[in-house]
């Protein structure tokens, strides 16, 4: 599977914070989750990808081409959805659409109208009257109406109720089924448990790993057992380990070795959040 977007050695100093040699590749025709705790550098990375900030060092390629040399082409093929929307609240949906559409050479008005109808949005509504969920649907309608190959989203489901979140996740799955790609930054990792194909973990400005989601979930396990069985060798097999007088709970990528050396233990499949927090805790320790 080829990459739709490749980032290599992306570095940017932002005061005391540094994005330090960030490198990753987004598989084409996939939903890639960009995860990390608050302050990891996710939004700054996205701003660099979109040209809203300039990197100190690094290369960004879209479909194999340097985006800085073909920014106009790149921006025509990428749809962007921000958590806050950045819309003028006094404008109607159609008036704001006219502002946005002027920036794209391949604006598809019929697609935009279809999405408004699908989302139950009225063109004469003022943006300031929309709920957060309806505003997010409007942002997605704009982002999907200029034949974008890649949809970049920053915290799209933050603050939304479960039903609206489900509708948006289903929409993303349909969008990828049509041959497109999604890059979504979020701290709501339970959404990625449902829809992501690939994951990238960023912590303190550095990529910790990038991996297929199913492979991560298959190779990691949460182990629970009696603390009296832990030895230094067994402890070294865990990424994180919490102990109490009642026993221990640990995350490991070496399940078979742990189970061979321990007696009776309880083995559980982790969530994306469990794995993320395990690696973040380990790197900071």
Secondary structure, DSSP 4 states (H G I P E B T S, - for coil): --EEEEEEEEEEEETTEEEEEEEEEEETTSEEEEE--TTSSHHHHHHHHTTSS--SEEEEEETTEETTTSHHHHHHTEEEEESS----TTSBHHHHHHHHHTT-TT--HHHHHHHHHHHT--TTSBGGGS-HHHHHHHHHHHHTSS--SEEEEESTTTT--HHHHHHHHHHHHHHHHTT-EEEEE-S-HHHHHHH-SEEEEEETTEEEEEEEHHHHHHH-EEEEE-GGG--HHHHTTEEEEEEETTEEEEEES-HHHHHHHSSS-EEEEPPHHHHHHHHHHHHH-
